Amino acid sequence: MKSLLTIATSLITLPAFAHDGHGLFGSHWHATDALGFVVVGGLIALAVWLSKK
């Protein structure tokens, strides 16, 4: 039964495809893409700051 449930939930996600142009070298960006890079940059800065103590 667990295998059937796993297969069923995996098949539900198949139609969720993004359109072309996404990614680091894509033709366009969305606000959420930029926000993700801001968050990652903030986390890196926090890690560097905490490592100096």
mmCIF file of the N, C-alpha and C atoms, coordinates in Angstrom:
data_MODEL
# 
_entry.id   MODEL 
# 
loop_
_atom_site.group_PDB 
_atom_site.id 
_atom_site.type_symbol 
_atom_site.label_atom_id 
_atom_site.label_alt_id 
_atom_site.label_comp_id 
_atom_site.label_asym_id 
_atom_site.label_entity_id 
_atom_site.label_seq_id 
_atom_site.pdbx_PDB_ins_code 
_atom_site.Cartn_x 
_atom_site.Cartn_y 
_atom_site.Cartn_z 
_atom_site.occupancy 
_atom_site.B_iso_or_equiv 
_atom_site.pdbx_formal_charge 
_atom_site.auth_seq_id 
_atom_site.auth_comp_id 
_atom_site.auth_asym_id 
_atom_site.auth_atom_id 
_atom_site.pdbx_PDB_model_num 
ATOM 1   N N  . MET A 1 1  ? 0.819  -1.195 0.000   1.00 0.00 ? 1  MET A N  1 
ATOM 2   C CA . MET A 1 1  ? 0.000  0.000  0.000   1.00 0.00 ? 1  MET A CA 1 
ATOM 3   C C  . MET A 1 1  ? 0.869  1.268  0.000   1.00 0.00 ? 1  MET A C  1 
ATOM 4   N N  . LYS A 1 2  ? 2.005  1.220  0.719   1.00 0.00 ? 2  LYS A N  1 
ATOM 5   C CA . LYS A 1 2  ? 2.889  2.389  0.736   1.00 0.00 ? 2  LYS A CA 1 
ATOM 6   C C  . LYS A 1 2  ? 3.478  2.658  -0.645  1.00 0.00 ? 2  LYS A C  1 
ATOM 7   N N  . SER A 1 3  ? 3.785  1.588  -1.370  1.00 0.00 ? 3  SER A N  1 
ATOM 8   C CA . SER A 1 3  ? 4.331  1.763  -2.717  1.00 0.00 ? 3  SER A CA 1 
ATOM 9   C C  . SER A 1 3  ? 3.306  2.414  -3.634  1.00 0.00 ? 3  SER A C  1 
ATOM 10  N N  . LEU A 1 4  ? 2.069  2.004  -3.522  1.00 0.00 ? 4  LEU A N  1 
ATOM 11  C CA . LEU A 1 4  ? 1.007  2.581  -4.345  1.00 0.00 ? 4  LEU A CA 1 
ATOM 12  C C  . LEU A 1 4  ? 0.817  4.057  -4.026  1.00 0.00 ? 4  LEU A C  1 
ATOM 13  N N  . LEU A 1 5  ? 0.862  4.393  -2.756  1.00 0.00 ? 5  LEU A N  1 
ATOM 14  C CA . LEU A 1 5  ? 0.717  5.788  -2.346  1.00 0.00 ? 5  LEU A CA 1 
ATOM 15  C C  . LEU A 1 5  ? 1.890  6.624  -2.839  1.00 0.00 ? 5  LEU A C  1 
ATOM 16  N N  . THR A 1 6  ? 3.086  6.075  -2.785  1.00 0.00 ? 6  THR A N  1 
ATOM 17  C CA . THR A 1 6  ? 4.276  6.783  -3.273  1.00 0.00 ? 6  THR A CA 1 
ATOM 18  C C  . THR A 1 6  ? 4.184  7.033  -4.766  1.00 0.00 ? 6  THR A C  1 
ATOM 19  N N  . ILE A 1 7  ? 3.781  6.042  -5.508  1.00 0.00 ? 7  ILE A N  1 
ATOM 20  C CA . ILE A 1 7  ? 3.642  6.194  -6.961  1.00 0.00 ? 7  ILE A CA 1 
ATOM 21  C C  . ILE A 1 7  ? 2.560  7.209  -7.294  1.00 0.00 ? 7  ILE A C  1 
ATOM 22  N N  . ALA A 1 8  ? 1.438  7.147  -6.600  1.00 0.00 ? 8  ALA A N  1 
ATOM 23  C CA . ALA A 1 8  ? 0.333  8.067  -6.864  1.00 0.00 ? 8  ALA A CA 1 
ATOM 24  C C  . ALA A 1 8  ? 0.738  9.511  -6.585  1.00 0.00 ? 8  ALA A C  1 
ATOM 25  N N  . THR A 1 9  ? 1.419  9.753  -5.473  1.00 0.00 ? 9  THR A N  1 
ATOM 26  C CA . THR A 1 9  ? 1.823  11.128 -5.179  1.00 0.00 ? 9  THR A CA 1 
ATOM 27  C C  . THR A 1 9  ? 2.906  11.611 -6.127  1.00 0.00 ? 9  THR A C  1 
ATOM 28  N N  . SER A 1 10 ? 3.740  10.733 -6.627  1.00 0.00 ? 10 SER A N  1 
ATOM 29  C CA . SER A 1 10 ? 4.745  11.129 -7.607  1.00 0.00 ? 10 SER A CA 1 
ATOM 30  C C  . SER A 1 10 ? 4.107  11.495 -8.936  1.00 0.00 ? 10 SER A C  1 
ATOM 31  N N  . LEU A 1 11 ? 3.088  10.789 -9.326  1.00 0.00 ? 11 LEU A N  1 
ATOM 32  C CA . LEU A 1 11 ? 2.422  11.067 -10.601 1.00 0.00 ? 11 LEU A CA 1 
ATOM 33  C C  . LEU A 1 11 ? 1.634  12.373 -10.566 1.00 0.00 ? 11 LEU A C  1 
ATOM 34  N N  . ILE A 1 12 ? 1.194  12.775 -9.396  1.00 0.00 ? 12 ILE A N  1 
ATOM 35  C CA . ILE A 1 12 ? 0.448  14.024 -9.284  1.00 0.00 ? 12 ILE A CA 1 
ATOM 36  C C  . ILE A 1 12 ? 1.338  15.209 -9.652  1.00 0.00 ? 12 ILE A C  1 
ATOM 37  N N  . THR A 1 13 ? 2.625  15.121 -9.361  1.00 0.00 ? 13 THR A N  1 
ATOM 38  C CA . THR A 1 13 ? 3.531  16.243 -9.600  1.00 0.00 ? 13 THR A CA 1 
ATOM 39  C C  . THR A 1 13 ? 4.046  16.322 -11.034 1.00 0.00 ? 13 THR A C  1 
ATOM 40  N N  . LEU A 1 14 ? 3.760  15.355 -11.859 1.00 0.00 ? 14 LEU A N  1 
ATOM 41  C CA . LEU A 1 14 ? 4.282  15.362 -13.232 1.00 0.00 ? 14 LEU A CA 1 
ATOM 42  C C  . LEU A 1 14 ? 3.873  16.591 -14.042 1.00 0.00 ? 14 LEU A C  1 
ATOM 43  N N  . PRO A 1 15 ? 2.640  17.082 -13.969 1.00 0.00 ? 15 PRO A N  1 
ATOM 44  C CA . PRO A 1 15 ? 2.282  18.237 -14.800 1.00 0.00 ? 15 PRO A CA 1 
ATOM 45  C C  . PRO A 1 15 ? 2.894  19.564 -14.334 1.00 0.00 ? 15 PRO A C  1 
ATOM 46  N N  . ALA A 1 16 ? 3.604  19.594 -13.228 1.00 0.00 ? 16 ALA A N  1 
ATOM 47  C CA . ALA A 1 16 ? 4.151  20.837 -12.691 1.00 0.00 ? 16 ALA A CA 1 
ATOM 48  C C  . ALA A 1 16 ? 5.489  21.155 -13.341 1.00 0.00 ? 16 ALA A C  1 
ATOM 49  N N  . PHE A 1 17 ? 5.455  21.670 -14.551 1.00 0.00 ? 17 PHE A N  1 
ATOM 50  C CA . PHE A 1 17 ? 6.662  22.056 -15.268 1.00 0.00 ? 17 PHE A CA 1 
ATOM 51  C C  . PHE A 1 17 ? 6.719  23.574 -15.384 1.00 0.00 ? 17 PHE A C  1 
ATOM 52  N N  . ALA A 1 18 ? 7.896  24.137 -15.233 1.00 0.00 ? 18 ALA A N  1 
ATOM 53  C CA . ALA A 1 18 ? 8.074  25.572 -15.428 1.00 0.00 ? 18 ALA A CA 1 
ATOM 54  C C  . ALA A 1 18 ? 8.360  25.833 -16.906 1.00 0.00 ? 18 ALA A C  1 
ATOM 55  N N  . HIS A 1 19 ? 8.066  27.044 -17.333 1.00 0.00 ? 19 HIS A N  1 
ATOM 56  C CA . HIS A 1 19 ? 8.358  27.385 -18.719 1.00 0.00 ? 19 HIS A CA 1 
ATOM 57  C C  . HIS A 1 19 ? 9.842  27.678 -18.885 1.00 0.00 ? 19 HIS A C  1 
ATOM 58  N N  . ASP A 1 20 ? 10.301 27.682 -20.122 1.00 0.00 ? 20 ASP A N  1 
ATOM 59  C CA . ASP A 1 20 ? 11.713 27.910 -20.413 1.00 0.00 ? 20 ASP A CA 1 
ATOM 60  C C  . ASP A 1 20 ? 12.140 29.300 -19.965 1.00 0.00 ? 20 ASP A C  1 
ATOM 61  N N  . GLY A 1 21 ? 13.399 29.426 -19.687 1.00 0.00 ? 21 GLY A N  1 
ATOM 62  C CA . GLY A 1 21 ? 13.936 30.730 -19.322 1.00 0.00 ? 21 GLY A CA 1 
ATOM 63  C C  . GLY A 1 21 ? 14.243 30.874 -17.858 1.00 0.00 ? 21 GLY A C  1 
ATOM 64  N N  . HIS A 1 22 ? 13.946 29.870 -17.060 1.00 0.00 ? 22 HIS A N  1 
ATOM 65  C CA . HIS A 1 22 ? 14.230 29.956 -15.635 1.00 0.00 ? 22 HIS A CA 1 
ATOM 66  C C  . HIS A 1 22 ? 15.639 29.468 -15.350 1.00 0.00 ? 22 HIS A C  1 
ATOM 67  N N  . GLY A 1 23 ? 16.144 29.845 -14.217 1.00 0.00 ? 23 GLY A N  1 
ATOM 68  C CA . GLY A 1 23 ? 17.468 29.405 -13.827 1.00 0.00 ? 23 GLY A CA 1 
ATOM 69  C C  . GLY A 1 23 ? 18.460 30.548 -13.864 1.00 0.00 ? 23 GLY A C  1 
ATOM 70  N N  . LEU A 1 24 ? 19.686 30.234 -13.483 1.00 0.00 ? 24 LEU A N  1 
ATOM 71  C CA . LEU A 1 24 ? 20.715 31.259 -13.375 1.00 0.00 ? 24 LEU A CA 1 
ATOM 72  C C  . LEU A 1 24 ? 21.003 31.924 -14.711 1.00 0.00 ? 24 LEU A C  1 
ATOM 73  N N  . PHE A 1 25 ? 20.988 31.168 -15.792 1.00 0.00 ? 25 PHE A N  1 
ATOM 74  C CA . PHE A 1 25 ? 21.296 31.728 -17.102 1.00 0.00 ? 25 PHE A CA 1 
ATOM 75  C C  . PHE A 1 25 ? 20.063 31.857 -17.980 1.00 0.00 ? 25 PHE A C  1 
ATOM 76  N N  . GLY A 1 26 ? 18.888 31.915 -17.365 1.00 0.00 ? 26 GLY A N  1 
ATOM 77  C CA . GLY A 1 26 ? 17.642 32.011 -18.105 1.00 0.00 ? 26 GLY A CA 1 
ATOM 78  C C  . GLY A 1 26 ? 17.436 33.386 -18.709 1.00 0.00 ? 26 GLY A C  1 
ATOM 79  N N  . SER A 1 27 ? 16.432 33.467 -19.547 1.00 0.00 ? 27 SER A N  1 
ATOM 80  C CA . SER A 1 27 ? 16.180 34.720 -20.251 1.00 0.00 ? 27 SER A CA 1 
ATOM 81  C C  . SER A 1 27 ? 15.443 35.739 -19.398 1.00 0.00 ? 27 SER A C  1 
ATOM 82  N N  . HIS A 1 28 ? 14.813 35.318 -18.326 1.00 0.00 ? 28 HIS A N  1 
ATOM 83  C CA . HIS A 1 28 ? 14.135 36.265 -17.461 1.00 0.00 ? 28 HIS A CA 1 
ATOM 84  C C  . HIS A 1 28 ? 14.114 35.752 -16.023 1.00 0.00 ? 28 HIS A C  1 
ATOM 85  N N  . TRP A 1 29 ? 13.886 36.662 -15.099 1.00 0.00 ? 29 TRP A N  1 
ATOM 86  C CA . TRP A 1 29 ? 13.870 36.336 -13.677 1.00 0.00 ? 29 TRP A CA 1 
ATOM 87  C C  . TRP A 1 29 ? 12.542 36.784 -13.079 1.00 0.00 ? 29 TRP A C  1 
ATOM 88  N N  . HIS A 1 30 ? 12.206 36.214 -11.965 1.00 0.00 ? 30 HIS A N  1 
ATOM 89  C CA . HIS A 1 30 ? 11.024 36.621 -11.210 1.00 0.00 ? 30 HIS A CA 1 
ATOM 90  C C  . HIS A 1 30 ? 11.497 37.204 -9.877  1.00 0.00 ? 30 HIS A C  1 
ATOM 91  N N  . ALA A 1 31 ? 10.611 37.899 -9.201  1.00 0.00 ? 31 ALA A N  1 
ATOM 92  C CA . ALA A 1 31 ? 10.965 38.500 -7.914  1.00 0.00 ? 31 ALA A CA 1 
ATOM 93  C C  . ALA A 1 31 ? 11.398 37.432 -6.915  1.00 0.00 ? 31 ALA A C  1 
ATOM 94  N N  . THR A 1 32 ? 10.782 36.269 -6.963  1.00 0.00 ? 32 THR A N  1 
ATOM 95  C CA . THR A 1 32 ? 11.143 35.210 -6.022  1.00 0.00 ? 32 THR A CA 1 
ATOM 96  C C  . THR A 1 32 ? 12.543 34.671 -6.301  1.00 0.00 ? 32 THR A C  1 
ATOM 97  N N  . ASP A 1 33 ? 12.986 34.705 -7.556  1.00 0.00 ? 33 ASP A N  1 
ATOM 98  C CA . ASP A 1 33 ? 14.349 34.292 -7.876  1.00 0.00 ? 33 ASP A CA 1 
ATOM 99  C C  . ASP A 1 33 ? 15.343 35.234 -7.201  1.00 0.00 ? 33 ASP A C  1 
ATOM 100 N N  . ALA A 1 34 ? 15.131 36.528 -7.338  1.00 0.00 ? 34 ALA A N  1 
ATOM 101 C CA . ALA A 1 34 ? 16.017 37.518 -6.739  1.00 0.00 ? 34 ALA A CA 1 
ATOM 102 C C  . ALA A 1 34 ? 15.969 37.438 -5.218  1.00 0.00 ? 34 ALA A C  1 
ATOM 103 N N  . LEU A 1 35 ? 14.797 37.223 -4.663  1.00 0.00 ? 35 LEU A N  1 
ATOM 104 C CA . LEU A 1 35 ? 14.658 37.118 -3.216  1.00 0.00 ? 35 LEU A CA 1 
ATOM 105 C C  . LEU A 1 35 ? 15.439 35.926 -2.682  1.00 0.00 ? 35 LEU A C  1 
ATOM 106 N N  . GLY A 1 36 ? 15.449 34.844 -3.404  1.00 0.00 ? 36 GLY A N  1 
ATOM 107 C CA . GLY A 1 36 ? 16.213 33.674 -3.000  1.00 0.00 ? 36 GLY A CA 1 
ATOM 108 C C  . GLY A 1 36 ? 17.696 33.972 -2.936  1.00 0.00 ? 36 GLY A C  1 
ATOM 109 N N  . PHE A 1 37 ? 18.220 34.724 -3.905  1.00 0.00 ? 37 PHE A N  1 
ATOM 110 C CA . PHE A 1 37 ? 19.630 35.082 -3.886  1.00 0.00 ? 37 PHE A CA 1 
ATOM 111 C C  . PHE A 1 37 ? 19.943 36.045 -2.746  1.00 0.00 ? 37 PHE A C  1 
ATOM 112 N N  . VAL A 1 38 ? 19.010 36.927 -2.422  1.00 0.00 ? 38 VAL A N  1 
ATOM 113 C CA . VAL A 1 38 ? 19.203 37.840 -1.286  1.00 0.00 ? 38 VAL A CA 1 
ATOM 114 C C  . VAL A 1 38 ? 19.267 37.048 0.015   1.00 0.00 ? 38 VAL A C  1 
ATOM 115 N N  . VAL A 1 39 ? 18.389 36.068 0.167   1.00 0.00 ? 39 VAL A N  1 
ATOM 116 C CA . VAL A 1 39 ? 18.376 35.245 1.377   1.00 0.00 ? 39 VAL A CA 1 
ATOM 117 C C  . VAL A 1 39 ? 19.674 34.439 1.489   1.00 0.00 ? 39 VAL A C  1 
ATOM 118 N N  . VAL A 1 40 ? 20.108 33.837 0.406   1.00 0.00 ? 40 VAL A N  1 
ATOM 119 C CA . VAL A 1 40 ? 21.354 33.064 0.423   1.00 0.00 ? 40 VAL A CA 1 
ATOM 120 C C  . VAL A 1 40 ? 22.536 33.974 0.761   1.00 0.00 ? 40 VAL A C  1 
ATOM 121 N N  . GLY A 1 41 ? 22.576 35.153 0.176   1.00 0.00 ? 41 GLY A N  1 
ATOM 122 C CA . GLY A 1 41 ? 23.643 36.097 0.494   1.00 0.00 ? 41 GLY A CA 1 
ATOM 123 C C  . GLY A 1 41 ? 23.633 36.497 1.959   1.00 0.00 ? 41 GLY A C  1 
ATOM 124 N N  . GLY A 1 42 ? 22.440 36.703 2.504   1.00 0.00 ? 42 GLY A N  1 
ATOM 125 C CA . GLY A 1 42 ? 22.320 37.033 3.920   1.00 0.00 ? 42 GLY A CA 1 
ATOM 126 C C  . GLY A 1 42 ? 22.783 35.900 4.817   1.00 0.00 ? 42 GLY A C  1 
ATOM 127 N N  . LEU A 1 43 ? 22.457 34.687 4.441   1.00 0.00 ? 43 LEU A N  1 
ATOM 128 C CA . LEU A 1 43 ? 22.894 33.534 5.230   1.00 0.00 ? 43 LEU A CA 1 
ATOM 129 C C  . LEU A 1 43 ? 24.408 33.358 5.182   1.00 0.00 ? 43 LEU A C  1 
ATOM 130 N N  . ILE A 1 44 ? 24.990 33.605 4.025   1.00 0.00 ? 44 ILE A N  1 
ATOM 131 C CA . ILE A 1 44 ? 26.449 33.532 3.907   1.00 0.00 ? 44 ILE A CA 1 
ATOM 132 C C  . ILE A 1 44 ? 27.098 34.613 4.761   1.00 0.00 ? 44 ILE A C  1 
ATOM 133 N N  . ALA A 1 45 ? 26.569 35.830 4.710   1.00 0.00 ? 45 ALA A N  1 
ATOM 134 C CA . ALA A 1 45 ? 27.112 36.912 5.524   1.00 0.00 ? 45 ALA A CA 1 
ATOM 135 C C  . ALA A 1 45 ? 26.973 36.600 7.010   1.00 0.00 ? 45 ALA A C  1 
ATOM 136 N N  . LEU A 1 46 ? 25.854 36.028 7.412   1.00 0.00 ? 46 LEU A N  1 
ATOM 137 C CA . LEU A 1 46 ? 25.652 35.646 8.809   1.00 0.00 ? 46 LEU A CA 1 
ATOM 138 C C  . LEU A 1 46 ? 26.648 34.570 9.231   1.00 0.00 ? 46 LEU A C  1 
ATOM 139 N N  . ALA A 1 47 ? 26.876 33.590 8.364   1.00 0.00 ? 47 ALA A N  1 
ATOM 140 C CA . ALA A 1 47 ? 27.830 32.531 8.679   1.00 0.00 ? 47 ALA A CA 1 
ATOM 141 C C  . ALA A 1 47 ? 29.237 33.076 8.826   1.00 0.00 ? 47 ALA A C  1 
ATOM 142 N N  . VAL A 1 48 ? 29.630 33.998 7.971   1.00 0.00 ? 48 VAL A N  1 
ATOM 143 C CA . VAL A 1 48 ? 30.960 34.601 8.062   1.00 0.00 ? 48 VAL A CA 1 
ATOM 144 C C  . VAL A 1 48 ? 31.073 35.415 9.342   1.00 0.00 ? 48 VAL A C  1 
ATOM 145 N N  . TRP A 1 49 ? 30.046 36.187 9.660   1.00 0.00 ? 49 TRP A N  1 
ATOM 146 C CA . TRP A 1 49 ? 30.057 37.012 10.862  1.00 0.00 ? 49 TRP A CA 1 
ATOM 147 C C  . TRP A 1 49 ? 30.126 36.158 12.125  1.00 0.00 ? 49 TRP A C  1 
ATOM 148 N N  . LEU A 1 50 ? 29.369 35.072 12.154  1.00 0.00 ? 50 LEU A N  1 
ATOM 149 C CA . LEU A 1 50 ? 29.374 34.202 13.328  1.00 0.00 ? 50 LEU A CA 1 
ATOM 150 C C  . LEU A 1 50 ? 30.685 33.421 13.454  1.00 0.00 ? 50 LEU A C  1 
ATOM 151 N N  . SER A 1 51 ? 31.323 33.134 12.338  1.00 0.00 ? 51 SER A N  1 
ATOM 152 C CA . SER A 1 51 ? 32.568 32.378 12.389  1.00 0.00 ? 51 SER A CA 1 
ATOM 153 C C  . SER A 1 51 ? 33.745 33.213 12.889  1.00 0.00 ? 51 SER A C  1 
ATOM 154 N N  . LYS A 1 52 ? 33.625 34.530 12.850  1.00 0.00 ? 52 LYS A N  1 
ATOM 155 C CA . LYS A 1 52 ? 34.714 35.405 13.299  1.00 0.00 ? 52 LYS A CA 1 
ATOM 156 C C  . LYS A 1 52 ? 34.730 35.571 14.818  1.00 0.00 ? 52 LYS A C  1 
ATOM 157 N N  . LYS A 1 53 ? 33.694 35.159 15.496  1.00 0.00 ? 53 LYS A N  1 
ATOM 158 C CA . LYS A 1 53 ? 33.634 35.329 16.957  1.00 0.00 ? 53 LYS A CA 1 
ATOM 159 C C  . LYS A 1 53 ? 34.360 34.248 17.683  1.00 0.00 ? 53 LYS A C  1 
# 
